Amino acid sequence: KNQVEQSPQSLIILEGKNCTLQCNYTVSPFSNLRWYKQDTGRGPVSLTIMTFSENTKSNGRYTATLDADTKQSSLHITASQLSDSASYICVVYYTGGGNKLTFGTGTQLKVEL
Amino acid sequence: NAGVTQTPKFRVLKTGQSMTLLCAQDMNHEYMYWYRQDPGMGLRLIHYSVGEGTTAKGEVPDGYNVSRLKKQNFLLGLESAAPSQTSVYFCASRDTGGNTEAFFGQGTRLTVV
């Protein structure tokens, strides 16, 4: 069964600190992986996309990594800001069967002063 | 620059009532999806469409019906609402291709009492 597991479930950090969120997946056949940010009461918004051949990609203070061999991805947030408080969702795209997406349950991040 | 628009944003139904949720996208996307999001769970696919006039069942289709009569609209119907259908519903759309970003609406919070 295609699954995406994220850890930790929730995280509280102080403003200015760094953090890393983890995503493990068993989705096959793999197409690509995206990290989405979901603010409270809003729909998810894509932060980065990782294809099979990419190892690292940055988008401002967000850096995503992908290890396709071990089927793991991480999202590193540098110098956190209060506005980073949100749920971060790992989404794996797979081919075949209607181009569906498999969602992780998300990591709830809270950045405090 | 509307993107994906869901109507309504909030709704309270009595058990047994029916309603239709409307999703409209202005990006000429082929693929459209309906998800539900419940606490502690990732987004779960209800139904999806890979083009005008097509629909397919997702992971949790029971109790829901959909229609895609026009390319830009994807309707989700509840014929006889049940308390178990209390949830936040998200519509998403994306273009063809394996790496395209899914764009989400702002969500519809539905409570069935």
Interface residues (C-beta under 8 A of the other chain):
Chain A: V4 S31 N32 R34 G41 R42 G43 P44 V45 S46 I49 T51 I89 V91 Y93 T95 G98 N99 K100 L101 F103 G104 T105 G106
Chain B: V4 Y31 Y33 Y35 G40 M41 G42 L43 R44 L45 Y48 V50 A56 G58 F90 A92 G98 N99 E101 A102 F104 G105 Q106 G107
